[in-house]
Amino acid sequence: MAAGLDSFVNHTVSIITSDGRNFIGTLKGYDQTINLILDESHERVYSTTTGVEQVMLGLHIIRGDNVALVGQVDEDIDNRLNLANMKAEPLNPVTH
């Protein structure tokens, strides 16, 4: 999987962790164990009663053993989303 991340470096990515958290940021680097370095990052916290809260993090490292999914974000579409009005169930942790 690590080699597949080359095309995501210096692009905006969305990362879902095994505990159900969603991080958005610019992928700056990674290592062979999929430890990820994000810059200009934030966490999106979903709720069924209020809009999506964005918690600013800046430079952030995510441990590889906690990464469940990595995907590139289409910034044009993402910028058009009205997160303040978006309500959703928070993700559950991954169970093995």
mmCIF file as gemmi writes it, N, C-alpha and C atoms, coordinates in Angstrom:
data_model
loop_
_atom_site.group_PDB
_atom_site.id
_atom_site.type_symbol
_atom_site.label_atom_id
_atom_site.label_alt_id
_atom_site.label_comp_id
_atom_site.label_asym_id
_atom_site.label_entity_id
_atom_site.label_seq_id
_atom_site.pdbx_PDB_ins_code
_atom_site.Cartn_x
_atom_site.Cartn_y
_atom_site.Cartn_z
_atom_site.occupancy
_atom_site.B_iso_or_equiv
_atom_site.pdbx_formal_charge
_atom_site.auth_seq_id
_atom_site.auth_asym_id
_atom_site.pdbx_PDB_model_num
ATOM 1 N N . MET Axp A 1 ? 0.822 -1.192 0 1 0 ? 1 A 1
ATOM 2 C CA . MET Axp A 1 ? 0 0 0 1 0 ? 1 A 1
ATOM 3 C C . MET Axp A 1 ? 0.865 1.254 0 1 0 ? 1 A 1
ATOM 4 N N . ALA Axp A 2 ? 2.013 1.216 0.665 1 0 ? 2 A 1
ATOM 5 C CA . ALA Axp A 2 ? 2.833 2.42 0.787 1 0 ? 2 A 1
ATOM 6 C C . ALA Axp A 2 ? 3.204 2.99 -0.576 1 0 ? 2 A 1
ATOM 7 N N . ALA Axp A 3 ? 3.555 2.151 -1.53 1 0 ? 3 A 1
ATOM 8 C CA . ALA Axp A 3 ? 3.945 2.64 -2.852 1 0 ? 3 A 1
ATOM 9 C C . ALA Axp A 3 ? 2.771 3.324 -3.553 1 0 ? 3 A 1
ATOM 10 N N . GLY Axp A 4 ? 1.554 2.915 -3.268 1 0 ? 4 A 1
ATOM 11 C CA . GLY Axp A 4 ? 0.372 3.513 -3.872 1 0 ? 4 A 1
ATOM 12 C C . GLY Axp A 4 ? 0.096 4.921 -3.391 1 0 ? 4 A 1
ATOM 13 N N . LEU Axp A 5 ? 0.735 5.335 -2.301 1 0 ? 5 A 1
ATOM 14 C CA . LEU Axp A 5 ? 0.515 6.676 -1.768 1 0 ? 5 A 1
ATOM 15 C C . LEU Axp A 5 ? 1.34 7.748 -2.473 1 0 ? 5 A 1
ATOM 16 N N . ASP Axp A 6 ? 2.287 7.343 -3.315 1 0 ? 6 A 1
ATOM 17 C CA . ASP Axp A 6 ? 3.151 8.315 -4.008 1 0 ? 6 A 1
ATOM 18 C C . ASP Axp A 6 ? 2.339 9.37 -4.751 1 0 ? 6 A 1
ATOM 19 N N . SER Axp A 7 ? 1.277 8.973 -5.403 1 0 ? 7 A 1
ATOM 20 C CA . SER Axp A 7 ? 0.497 9.921 -6.205 1 0 ? 7 A 1
ATOM 21 C C . SER Axp A 7 ? -0.304 10.895 -5.338 1 0 ? 7 A 1
ATOM 22 N N . PHE Axp A 8 ? -0.443 10.612 -4.039 1 0 ? 8 A 1
ATOM 23 C CA . PHE Axp A 8 ? -1.202 11.48 -3.136 1 0 ? 8 A 1
ATOM 24 C C . PHE Axp A 8 ? -0.337 12.547 -2.467 1 0 ? 8 A 1
ATOM 25 N N . VAL Axp A 9 ? 0.99 12.409 -2.524 1 0 ? 9 A 1
ATOM 26 C CA . VAL Axp A 9 ? 1.875 13.36 -1.854 1 0 ? 9 A 1
ATOM 27 C C . VAL Axp A 9 ? 1.675 14.753 -2.449 1 0 ? 9 A 1
ATOM 28 N N . ASN Axp A 10 ? 1.568 15.738 -1.576 1 0 ? 10 A 1
ATOM 29 C CA . ASN Axp A 10 ? 1.318 17.148 -1.909 1 0 ? 10 A 1
ATOM 30 C C . ASN Axp A 10 ? -0.081 17.395 -2.465 1 0 ? 10 A 1
ATOM 31 N N . HIS Axp A 11 ? -0.995 16.466 -2.226 1 0 ? 11 A 1
ATOM 32 C CA . HIS Axp A 11 ? -2.399 16.634 -2.595 1 0 ? 11 A 1
ATOM 33 C C . HIS Axp A 11 ? -3.256 16.543 -1.331 1 0 ? 11 A 1
ATOM 34 N N . THR Axp A 12 ? -4.466 17.069 -1.409 1 0 ? 12 A 1
ATOM 35 C CA . THR Axp A 12 ? -5.392 16.992 -0.282 1 0 ? 12 A 1
ATOM 36 C C . THR Axp A 12 ? -5.99 15.593 -0.219 1 0 ? 12 A 1
ATOM 37 N N . VAL Axp A 13 ? -5.927 14.993 0.976 1 0 ? 13 A 1
ATOM 38 C CA . VAL Axp A 13 ? -6.452 13.643 1.177 1 0 ? 13 A 1
ATOM 39 C C . VAL Axp A 13 ? -7.427 13.635 2.351 1 0 ? 13 A 1
ATOM 40 N N . SER Axp A 14 ? -8.275 12.632 2.348 1 0 ? 14 A 1
ATOM 41 C CA . SER Axp A 14 ? -9.156 12.345 3.466 1 0 ? 14 A 1
ATOM 42 C C . SER Axp A 14 ? -8.711 11.014 4.049 1 0 ? 14 A 1
ATOM 43 N N . ILE Axp A 15 ? -8.555 10.969 5.355 1 0 ? 15 A 1
ATOM 44 C CA . ILE Axp A 15 ? -8.111 9.75 6.02 1 0 ? 15 A 1
ATOM 45 C C . ILE Axp A 15 ? -9.158 9.359 7.05 1 0 ? 15 A 1
ATOM 46 N N . ILE Axp A 16 ? -9.612 8.127 6.976 1 0 ? 16 A 1
ATOM 47 C CA . ILE Axp A 16 ? -10.502 7.562 7.979 1 0 ? 16 A 1
ATOM 48 C C . ILE Axp A 16 ? -9.651 6.622 8.824 1 0 ? 16 A 1
ATOM 49 N N . THR Axp A 17 ? -9.72 6.789 10.135 1 0 ? 17 A 1
ATOM 50 C CA . THR Axp A 17 ? -8.935 5.944 11.027 1 0 ? 17 A 1
ATOM 51 C C . THR Axp A 17 ? -9.791 4.803 11.564 1 0 ? 17 A 1
ATOM 52 N N . SER Axp A 18 ? -9.131 3.802 12.119 1 0 ? 18 A 1
ATOM 53 C CA . SER Axp A 18 ? -9.858 2.63 12.603 1 0 ? 18 A 1
ATOM 54 C C . SER Axp A 18 ? -10.749 2.947 13.8 1 0 ? 18 A 1
ATOM 55 N N . ASP Axp A 19 ? -10.546 4.097 14.447 1 0 ? 19 A 1
ATOM 56 C CA . ASP Axp A 19 ? -11.441 4.493 15.539 1 0 ? 19 A 1
ATOM 57 C C . ASP Axp A 19 ? -12.569 5.404 15.046 1 0 ? 19 A 1
ATOM 58 N N . GLY Axp A 20 ? -12.709 5.56 13.719 1 0 ? 20 A 1
ATOM 59 C CA . GLY Axp A 20 ? -13.847 6.261 13.131 1 0 ? 20 A 1
ATOM 60 C C . GLY Axp A 20 ? -13.67 7.757 12.961 1 0 ? 20 A 1
ATOM 61 N N . ARG Axp A 21 ? -12.453 8.262 13.071 1 0 ? 21 A 1
ATOM 62 C CA . ARG Axp A 21 ? -12.21 9.697 12.902 1 0 ? 21 A 1
ATOM 63 C C . ARG Axp A 21 ? -11.904 10.008 11.44 1 0 ? 21 A 1
ATOM 64 N N . ASN Axp A 22 ? -12.187 11.258 11.011 1 0 ? 22 A 1
ATOM 65 C CA . ASN Axp A 22 ? -11.974 11.686 9.623 1 0 ? 22 A 1
ATOM 66 C C . ASN Axp A 22 ? -11.065 12.911 9.628 1 0 ? 22 A 1
ATOM 67 N N . PHE Axp A 23 ? -9.886 12.771 9.023 1 0 ? 23 A 1
ATOM 68 C CA . PHE Axp A 23 ? -8.918 13.854 8.934 1 0 ? 23 A 1
ATOM 69 C C . PHE Axp A 23 ? -8.77 14.277 7.476 1 0 ? 23 A 1
ATOM 70 N N . ILE Axp A 24 ? -8.663 15.58 7.248 1 0 ? 24 A 1
ATOM 71 C CA . ILE Axp A 24 ? -8.461 16.146 5.916 1 0 ? 24 A 1
ATOM 72 C C . ILE Axp A 24 ? -7.199 17.001 5.987 1 0 ? 24 A 1
ATOM 73 N N . GLY Axp A 25 ? -6.326 16.875 4.988 1 0 ? 25 A 1
ATOM 74 C CA . GLY Axp A 25 ? -5.129 17.696 4.957 1 0 ? 25 A 1
ATOM 75 C C . GLY Axp A 25 ? -4.272 17.374 3.75 1 0 ? 25 A 1
ATOM 76 N N . THR Axp A 26 ? -3.162 18.084 3.632 1 0 ? 26 A 1
ATOM 77 C CA . THR Axp A 26 ? -2.219 17.86 2.543 1 0 ? 26 A 1
ATOM 78 C C . THR Axp A 26 ? -1.221 16.799 2.976 1 0 ? 26 A 1
ATOM 79 N N . LEU Axp A 27 ? -1.164 15.693 2.235 1 0 ? 27 A 1
ATOM 80 C CA . LEU Axp A 27 ? -0.224 14.621 2.563 1 0 ? 27 A 1
ATOM 81 C C . LEU Axp A 27 ? 1.186 15.077 2.214 1 0 ? 27 A 1
ATOM 82 N N . LYS Axp A 28 ? 2.028 15.176 3.225 1 0 ? 28 A 1
ATOM 83 C CA . LYS Axp A 28 ? 3.406 15.631 3.023 1 0 ? 28 A 1
ATOM 84 C C . LYS Axp A 28 ? 4.392 14.479 2.973 1 0 ? 28 A 1
ATOM 85 N N . GLY Axp A 29 ? 4.049 13.357 3.564 1 0 ? 29 A 1
ATOM 86 C CA . GLY Axp A 29 ? 4.961 12.22 3.531 1 0 ? 29 A 1
ATOM 87 C C . GLY Axp A 29 ? 4.381 11.029 4.269 1 0 ? 29 A 1
ATOM 88 N N . TYR Axp A 30 ? 5.083 9.899 4.14 1 0 ? 30 A 1
ATOM 89 C CA . TYR Axp A 30 ? 4.679 8.65 4.78 1 0 ? 30 A 1
ATOM 90 C C . TYR Axp A 30 ? 5.905 7.751 4.85 1 0 ? 30 A 1
ATOM 91 N N . ASP Axp A 31 ? 5.803 6.679 5.617 1 0 ? 31 A 1
ATOM 92 C CA . ASP Axp A 31 ? 6.901 5.717 5.672 1 0 ? 31 A 1
ATOM 93 C C . ASP Axp A 31 ? 6.369 4.323 5.356 1 0 ? 31 A 1
ATOM 94 N N . GLN Axp A 32 ? 7.241 3.309 5.507 1 0 ? 32 A 1
ATOM 95 C CA . GLN Axp A 32 ? 6.876 1.947 5.11 1 0 ? 32 A 1
ATOM 96 C C . GLN Axp A 32 ? 5.767 1.346 5.98 1 0 ? 32 A 1
ATOM 97 N N . THR Axp A 33 ? 5.531 1.904 7.159 1 0 ? 33 A 1
ATOM 98 C CA . THR Axp A 33 ? 4.448 1.396 8.006 1 0 ? 33 A 1
ATOM 99 C C . THR Axp A 33 ? 3.192 2.265 7.91 1 0 ? 33 A 1
ATOM 100 N N . ILE Axp A 34 ? 3.109 3.1 6.892 1 0 ? 34 A 1
ATOM 101 C CA . ILE Axp A 34 ? 1.961 3.959 6.574 1 0 ? 34 A 1
ATOM 102 C C . ILE Axp A 34 ? 1.73 5.029 7.641 1 0 ? 34 A 1
ATOM 103 N N . ASN Axp A 35 ? 2.756 5.382 8.429 1 0 ? 35 A 1
ATOM 104 C CA . ASN Axp A 35 ? 2.638 6.577 9.262 1 0 ? 35 A 1
ATOM 105 C C . ASN Axp A 35 ? 2.52 7.752 8.297 1 0 ? 35 A 1
ATOM 106 N N . LEU Axp A 36 ? 1.514 8.615 8.5 1 0 ? 36 A 1
ATOM 107 C CA . LEU Axp A 36 ? 1.216 9.688 7.553 1 0 ? 36 A 1
ATOM 108 C C . LEU Axp A 36 ? 1.469 11.05 8.182 1 0 ? 36 A 1
ATOM 109 N N . ILE Axp A 37 ? 2.037 11.961 7.404 1 0 ? 37 A 1
ATOM 110 C CA . ILE Axp A 37 ? 2.248 13.334 7.837 1 0 ? 37 A 1
ATOM 111 C C . ILE Axp A 37 ? 1.321 14.221 7.021 1 0 ? 37 A 1
ATOM 112 N N . LEU Axp A 38 ? 0.423 14.923 7.727 1 0 ? 38 A 1
ATOM 113 C CA . LEU Axp A 38 ? -0.519 15.847 7.088 1 0 ? 38 A 1
ATOM 114 C C . LEU Axp A 38 ? -0.169 17.267 7.477 1 0 ? 38 A 1
ATOM 115 N N . ASP Axp A 39 ? -0.254 18.185 6.529 1 0 ? 39 A 1
ATOM 116 C CA . ASP Axp A 39 ? -0.072 19.603 6.803 1 0 ? 39 A 1
ATOM 117 C C . ASP Axp A 39 ? -1.394 20.31 6.542 1 0 ? 39 A 1
ATOM 118 N N . GLU Axp A 40 ? -1.579 21.452 7.191 1 0 ? 40 A 1
ATOM 119 C CA . GLU Axp A 40 ? -2.812 22.232 7.041 1 0 ? 40 A 1
ATOM 120 C C . GLU Axp A 40 ? -4.031 21.33 7.237 1 0 ? 40 A 1
ATOM 121 N N . SER Axp A 41 ? -4.001 20.525 8.289 1 0 ? 41 A 1
ATOM 122 C CA . SER Axp A 41 ? -5.035 19.511 8.471 1 0 ? 41 A 1
ATOM 123 C C . SER Axp A 41 ? -6.109 19.943 9.456 1 0 ? 41 A 1
ATOM 124 N N . HIS Axp A 42 ? -7.231 19.268 9.362 1 0 ? 42 A 1
ATOM 125 C CA . HIS Axp A 42 ? -8.319 19.433 10.316 1 0 ? 42 A 1
ATOM 126 C C . HIS Axp A 42 ? -9.074 18.118 10.426 1 0 ? 42 A 1
ATOM 127 N N . GLU Axp A 43 ? -9.757 17.967 11.546 1 0 ? 43 A 1
ATOM 128 C CA . GLU Axp A 43 ? -10.612 16.803 11.743 1 0 ? 43 A 1
ATOM 129 C C . GLU Axp A 43 ? -12.043 17.244 11.554 1 0 ? 43 A 1
ATOM 130 N N . ARG Axp A 44 ? -12.818 16.435 10.864 1 0 ? 44 A 1
ATOM 131 C CA . ARG Axp A 44 ? -14.24 16.697 10.706 1 0 ? 44 A 1
ATOM 132 C C . ARG Axp A 44 ? -14.989 15.808 11.694 1 0 ? 44 A 1
ATOM 133 N N . VAL Axp A 45 ? -15.757 16.448 12.567 1 0 ? 45 A 1
ATOM 134 C CA . VAL Axp A 45 ? -16.522 15.736 13.59 1 0 ? 45 A 1
ATOM 135 C C . VAL Axp A 45 ? -17.987 15.805 13.192 1 0 ? 45 A 1
ATOM 136 N N . TYR Axp A 46 ? -18.581 14.651 12.944 1 0 ? 46 A 1
ATOM 137 C CA . TYR Axp A 46 ? -19.956 14.569 12.466 1 0 ? 46 A 1
ATOM 138 C C . TYR Axp A 46 ? -20.928 14.417 13.632 1 0 ? 46 A 1
ATOM 139 N N . SER Axp A 47 ? -22.134 14.953 13.446 1 0 ? 47 A 1
ATOM 140 C CA . SER Axp A 47 ? -23.167 14.906 14.477 1 0 ? 47 A 1
ATOM 141 C C . SER Axp A 47 ? -24.53 14.805 13.8 1 0 ? 47 A 1
ATOM 142 N N . THR Axp A 48 ? -25.48 14.179 14.485 1 0 ? 48 A 1
ATOM 143 C CA . THR Axp A 48 ? -26.842 14.085 13.95 1 0 ? 48 A 1
ATOM 144 C C . THR Axp A 48 ? -27.679 15.298 14.317 1 0 ? 48 A 1
ATOM 145 N N . THR Axp A 49 ? -27.173 16.147 15.231 1 0 ? 49 A 1
ATOM 146 C CA . THR Axp A 49 ? -27.963 17.292 15.684 1 0 ? 49 A 1
ATOM 147 C C . THR Axp A 49 ? -27.43 18.632 15.209 1 0 ? 49 A 1
ATOM 148 N N . THR Axp A 50 ? -26.132 18.72 14.955 1 0 ? 50 A 1
ATOM 149 C CA . THR Axp A 50 ? -25.534 19.973 14.485 1 0 ? 50 A 1
ATOM 150 C C . THR Axp A 50 ? -24.746 19.694 13.215 1 0 ? 50 A 1
ATOM 151 N N . GLY Axp A 51 ? -24.285 20.74 12.574 1 0 ? 51 A 1
ATOM 152 C CA . GLY Axp A 51 ? -23.477 20.574 11.373 1 0 ? 51 A 1
ATOM 153 C C . GLY Axp A 51 ? -22.117 19.97 11.701 1 0 ? 51 A 1
ATOM 154 N N . VAL Axp A 52 ? -21.334 19.755 10.668 1 0 ? 52 A 1
ATOM 155 C CA . VAL Axp A 52 ? -19.998 19.178 10.822 1 0 ? 52 A 1
ATOM 156 C C . VAL Axp A 52 ? -19.083 20.208 11.463 1 0 ? 52 A 1
ATOM 157 N N . GLU Axp A 53 ? -18.434 19.819 12.555 1 0 ? 53 A 1
ATOM 158 C CA . GLU Axp A 53 ? -17.462 20.687 13.211 1 0 ? 53 A 1
ATOM 159 C C . GLU Axp A 53 ? -16.088 20.386 12.638 1 0 ? 53 A 1
ATOM 160 N N . GLN Axp A 54 ? -15.329 21.43 12.325 1 0 ? 54 A 1
ATOM 161 C CA . GLN Axp A 54 ? -13.972 21.257 11.818 1 0 ? 54 A 1
ATOM 162 C C . GLN Axp A 54 ? -12.994 21.728 12.89 1 0 ? 54 A 1
ATOM 163 N N . VAL Axp A 55 ? -12.184 20.791 13.393 1 0 ? 55 A 1
ATOM 164 C CA . VAL Axp A 55 ? -11.196 21.09 14.427 1 0 ? 55 A 1
ATOM 165 C C . VAL Axp A 55 ? -9.845 21.255 13.74 1 0 ? 55 A 1
ATOM 166 N N . MET Axp A 56 ? -9.315 22.464 13.749 1 0 ? 56 A 1
ATOM 167 C CA . MET Axp A 56 ? -8.042 22.749 13.083 1 0 ? 56 A 1
ATOM 168 C C . MET Axp A 56 ? -6.887 22.099 13.849 1 0 ? 56 A 1
ATOM 169 N N . LEU Axp A 57 ? -5.995 21.431 13.112 1 0 ? 57 A 1
ATOM 170 C CA . LEU Axp A 57 ? -4.877 20.724 13.722 1 0 ? 57 A 1
ATOM 171 C C . LEU Axp A 57 ? -3.521 21.212 13.23 1 0 ? 57 A 1
ATOM 172 N N . GLY Axp A 58 ? -3.45 21.727 12.008 1 0 ? 58 A 1
ATOM 173 C CA . GLY Axp A 58 ? -2.16 22.127 11.438 1 0 ? 58 A 1
ATOM 174 C C . GLY Axp A 58 ? -1.363 20.9 11.019 1 0 ? 58 A 1
ATOM 175 N N . LEU Axp A 59 ? -0.085 20.845 11.412 1 0 ? 59 A 1
ATOM 176 C CA . LEU Axp A 59 ? 0.764 19.692 11.096 1 0 ? 59 A 1
ATOM 177 C C . LEU Axp A 59 ? 0.372 18.549 12.015 1 0 ? 59 A 1
ATOM 178 N N . HIS Axp A 60 ? 0.084 17.384 11.437 1 0 ? 60 A 1
ATOM 179 C CA . HIS Axp A 60 ? -0.471 16.269 12.215 1 0 ? 60 A 1
ATOM 180 C C . HIS Axp A 60 ? 0.116 14.953 11.699 1 0 ? 60 A 1
ATOM 181 N N . ILE Axp A 61 ? 0.432 14.055 12.614 1 0 ? 61 A 1
ATOM 182 C CA . ILE Axp A 61 ? 0.941 12.724 12.256 1 0 ? 61 A 1
ATOM 183 C C . ILE Axp A 61 ? -0.08 11.682 12.675 1 0 ? 61 A 1
ATOM 184 N N . ILE Axp A 62 ? -0.378 10.759 11.767 1 0 ? 62 A 1
ATOM 185 C CA . ILE Axp A 62 ? -1.313 9.673 12.048 1 0 ? 62 A 1
ATOM 186 C C . ILE Axp A 62 ? -0.541 8.361 11.968 1 0 ? 62 A 1
ATOM 187 N N . ARG Axp A 63 ? -0.618 7.577 13.036 1 0 ? 63 A 1
ATOM 188 C CA . ARG Axp A 63 ? 0.077 6.288 13.064 1 0 ? 63 A 1
ATOM 189 C C . ARG Axp A 63 ? -0.503 5.332 12.027 1 0 ? 63 A 1
ATOM 190 N N . GLY Axp A 64 ? 0.372 4.629 11.353 1 0 ? 64 A 1
ATOM 191 C CA . GLY Axp A 64 ? -0.038 3.737 10.288 1 0 ? 64 A 1
ATOM 192 C C . GLY Axp A 64 ? -0.961 2.621 10.723 1 0 ? 64 A 1
ATOM 193 N N . ASP Axp A 65 ? -0.783 2.11 11.956 1 0 ? 65 A 1
ATOM 194 C CA . ASP Axp A 65 ? -1.64 1.019 12.402 1 0 ? 65 A 1
ATOM 195 C C . ASP Axp A 65 ? -3.057 1.483 12.72 1 0 ? 65 A 1
ATOM 196 N N . ASN Axp A 66 ? -3.303 2.79 12.657 1 0 ? 66 A 1
ATOM 197 C CA . ASN Axp A 66 ? -4.636 3.329 12.897 1 0 ? 66 A 1
ATOM 198 C C . ASN Axp A 66 ? -5.318 3.78 11.599 1 0 ? 66 A 1
ATOM 199 N N . VAL Axp A 67 ? -4.645 3.66 10.463 1 0 ? 67 A 1
ATOM 200 C CA . VAL Axp A 67 ? -5.204 4.102 9.178 1 0 ? 67 A 1
ATOM 201 C C . VAL Axp A 67 ? -6.085 2.997 8.592 1 0 ? 67 A 1
ATOM 202 N N . ALA Axp A 68 ? -7.341 3.345 8.301 1 0 ? 68 A 1
ATOM 203 C CA . ALA Axp A 68 ? -8.259 2.401 7.667 1 0 ? 68 A 1
ATOM 204 C C . ALA Axp A 68 ? -8.425 2.698 6.184 1 0 ? 68 A 1
ATOM 205 N N . LEU Axp A 69 ? -8.42 3.992 5.807 1 0 ? 69 A 1
ATOM 206 C CA . LEU Axp A 69 ? -8.684 4.376 4.422 1 0 ? 69 A 1
ATOM 207 C C . LEU Axp A 69 ? -8.009 5.707 4.118 1 0 ? 69 A 1
ATOM 208 N N . VAL Axp A 70 ? -7.427 5.813 2.923 1 0 ? 70 A 1
ATOM 209 C CA . VAL Axp A 70 ? -6.837 7.064 2.441 1 0 ? 70 A 1
ATOM 210 C C . VAL Axp A 70 ? -7.381 7.313 1.041 1 0 ? 70 A 1
ATOM 211 N N . GLY Axp A 71 ? -7.886 8.511 0.804 1 0 ? 71 A 1
ATOM 212 C CA . GLY Axp A 71 ? -8.394 8.842 -0.518 1 0 ? 71 A 1
ATOM 213 C C . GLY Axp A 71 ? -8.117 10.297 -0.854 1 0 ? 71 A 1
ATOM 214 N N . GLN Axp A 72 ? -7.934 10.576 -2.128 1 0 ? 72 A 1
ATOM 215 C CA . GLN Axp A 72 ? -7.688 11.945 -2.567 1 0 ? 72 A 1
ATOM 216 C C . GLN Axp A 72 ? -9.009 12.711 -2.613 1 0 ? 72 A 1
ATOM 217 N N . VAL Axp A 73 ? -8.971 13.971 -2.192 1 0 ? 73 A 1
ATOM 218 C CA . VAL Axp A 73 ? -10.156 14.829 -2.139 1 0 ? 73 A 1
ATOM 219 C C . VAL Axp A 73 ? -10.211 15.688 -3.395 1 0 ? 73 A 1
ATOM 220 N N . ASP Axp A 74 ? -11.38 15.73 -4.037 1 0 ? 74 A 1
ATOM 221 C CA . ASP Axp A 74 ? -11.612 16.669 -5.137 1 0 ? 74 A 1
ATOM 222 C C . ASP Axp A 74 ? -11.921 18.011 -4.487 1 0 ? 74 A 1
ATOM 223 N N . GLU Axp A 75 ? -10.964 18.933 -4.505 1 0 ? 75 A 1
ATOM 224 C CA . GLU Axp A 75 ? -11.092 20.191 -3.781 1 0 ? 75 A 1
ATOM 225 C C . GLU Axp A 75 ? -12.226 21.06 -4.3 1 0 ? 75 A 1
ATOM 226 N N . ASP Axp A 76 ? -12.523 21.006 -5.604 1 0 ? 76 A 1
ATOM 227 C CA . ASP Axp A 76 ? -13.634 21.795 -6.145 1 0 ? 76 A 1
ATOM 228 C C . ASP Axp A 76 ? -14.963 21.358 -5.536 1 0 ? 76 A 1
ATOM 229 N N . ILE Axp A 77 ? -15.179 20.07 -5.471 1 0 ? 77 A 1
ATOM 230 C CA . ILE Axp A 77 ? -16.42 19.543 -4.881 1 0 ? 77 A 1
ATOM 231 C C . ILE Axp A 77 ? -16.431 19.798 -3.378 1 0 ? 77 A 1
ATOM 232 N N . ASP Axp A 78 ? -15.308 19.557 -2.711 1 0 ? 78 A 1
ATOM 233 C CA . ASP Axp A 78 ? -15.231 19.729 -1.259 1 0 ? 78 A 1
ATOM 234 C C . ASP Axp A 78 ? -15.51 21.178 -0.859 1 0 ? 78 A 1
ATOM 235 N N . ASN Axp A 79 ? -15.035 22.142 -1.634 1 0 ? 79 A 1
ATOM 236 C CA . ASN Axp A 79 ? -15.254 23.554 -1.323 1 0 ? 79 A 1
ATOM 237 C C . ASN Axp A 79 ? -16.707 23.969 -1.487 1 0 ? 79 A 1
ATOM 238 N N . ARG Axp A 80 ? -17.474 23.226 -2.273 1 0 ? 80 A 1
ATOM 239 C CA . ARG Axp A 80 ? -18.889 23.556 -2.472 1 0 ? 80 A 1
ATOM 240 C C . ARG Axp A 80 ? -19.787 22.96 -1.391 1 0 ? 80 A 1
ATOM 241 N N . LEU Axp A 81 ? -19.258 22.064 -0.575 1 0 ? 81 A 1
ATOM 242 C CA . LEU Axp A 81 ? -20.062 21.442 0.481 1 0 ? 81 A 1
ATOM 243 C C . LEU Axp A 81 ? -20.399 22.456 1.556 1 0 ? 81 A 1
ATOM 244 N N . ASN Axp A 82 ? -21.636 22.445 2.001 1 0 ? 82 A 1
ATOM 245 C CA . ASN Axp A 82 ? -22.058 23.296 3.115 1 0 ? 82 A 1
ATOM 246 C C . ASN Axp A 82 ? -22.027 22.437 4.38 1 0 ? 82 A 1
ATOM 247 N N . LEU Axp A 83 ? -20.857 22.366 5.005 1 0 ? 83 A 1
ATOM 248 C CA . LEU Axp A 83 ? -20.67 21.49 6.161 1 0 ? 83 A 1
ATOM 249 C C . LEU Axp A 83 ? -21.505 21.921 7.361 1 0 ? 83 A 1
ATOM 250 N N . ALA Axp A 84 ? -21.833 23.21 7.459 1 0 ? 84 A 1
ATOM 251 C CA . ALA Axp A 84 ? -22.618 23.697 8.591 1 0 ? 84 A 1
ATOM 252 C C . ALA Axp A 84 ? -24.026 23.103 8.596 1 0 ? 84 A 1
ATOM 253 N N . ASN Axp A 85 ? -24.538 22.739 7.427 1 0 ? 85 A 1
ATOM 254 C CA . ASN Axp A 85 ? -25.885 22.165 7.333 1 0 ? 85 A 1
ATOM 255 C C . ASN Axp A 85 ? -25.881 20.651 7.164 1 0 ? 85 A 1
ATOM 256 N N . MET Axp A 86 ? -24.709 20.046 7.108 1 0 ? 86 A 1
ATOM 257 C CA . MET Axp A 86 ? -24.603 18.61 6.884 1 0 ? 86 A 1
ATOM 258 C C . MET Axp A 86 ? -24.655 17.871 8.213 1 0 ? 86 A 1
ATOM 259 N N . LYS Axp A 87 ? -25.606 16.964 8.35 1 0 ? 87 A 1
ATOM 260 C CA . LYS Axp A 87 ? -25.74 16.171 9.567 1 0 ? 87 A 1
ATOM 261 C C . LYS Axp A 87 ? -25.56 14.705 9.211 1 0 ? 87 A 1
ATOM 262 N N . ALA Axp A 88 ? -24.81 13.996 10.054 1 0 ? 88 A 1
ATOM 263 C CA . ALA Axp A 88 ? -24.542 12.587 9.772 1 0 ? 88 A 1
ATOM 264 C C . ALA Axp A 88 ? -24.185 11.862 11.06 1 0 ? 88 A 1
ATOM 265 N N . GLU Axp A 89 ? -24.419 10.572 11.068 1 0 ? 89 A 1
ATOM 266 C CA . GLU Axp A 89 ? -24.01 9.731 12.196 1 0 ? 89 A 1
ATOM 267 C C . GLU Axp A 89 ? -22.487 9.663 12.223 1 0 ? 89 A 1
ATOM 268 N N . PRO Axp A 90 ? -21.883 9.806 13.387 1 0 ? 90 A 1
ATOM 269 C CA . PRO Axp A 90 ? -20.428 9.584 13.483 1 0 ? 90 A 1
ATOM 270 C C . PRO Axp A 90 ? -20.114 8.141 13.111 1 0 ? 90 A 1
ATOM 271 N N . LEU Axp A 91 ? -18.924 7.921 12.556 1 0 ? 91 A 1
ATOM 272 C CA . LEU Axp A 91 ? -18.514 6.563 12.195 1 0 ? 91 A 1
ATOM 273 C C . LEU Axp A 91 ? -18.207 5.749 13.445 1 0 ? 91 A 1
ATOM 274 N N . ASN Axp A 92 ? -18.523 4.488 13.4 1 0 ? 92 A 1
ATOM 275 C CA . ASN Axp A 92 ? -18.172 3.581 14.492 1 0 ? 92 A 1
ATOM 276 C C . ASN Axp A 92 ? -16.754 3.082 14.293 1 0 ? 92 A 1
ATOM 277 N N . PRO Axp A 93 ? -16.083 2.686 15.382 1 0 ? 93 A 1
ATOM 278 C CA . PRO Axp A 93 ? -14.75 2.096 15.236 1 0 ? 93 A 1
ATOM 279 C C . PRO Axp A 93 ? -14.806 0.804 14.413 1 0 ? 93 A 1
ATOM 280 N N . VAL Axp A 94 ? -13.7 0.493 13.753 1 0 ? 94 A 1
ATOM 281 C CA . VAL Axp A 94 ? -13.597 -0.746 12.994 1 0 ? 94 A 1
ATOM 282 C C . VAL Axp A 94 ? -13.474 -1.899 13.985 1 0 ? 94 A 1
ATOM 283 N N . THR Axp A 95 ? -14.269 -2.945 13.793 1 0 ? 95 A 1
ATOM 284 C CA . THR Axp A 95 ? -14.176 -4.116 14.662 1 0 ? 95 A 1
ATOM 285 C C . THR Axp A 95 ? -13.575 -5.261 13.869 1 0 ? 95 A 1
ATOM 286 N N . HIS Axp A 96 ? -12.766 -6.028 14.541 1 0 ? 96 A 1
ATOM 287 C CA . HIS Axp A 96 ? -12.092 -7.154 13.877 1 0 ? 96 A 1
ATOM 288 C C . HIS Axp A 96 ? -12.735 -8.456 14.227 1 0 ? 96 A 1
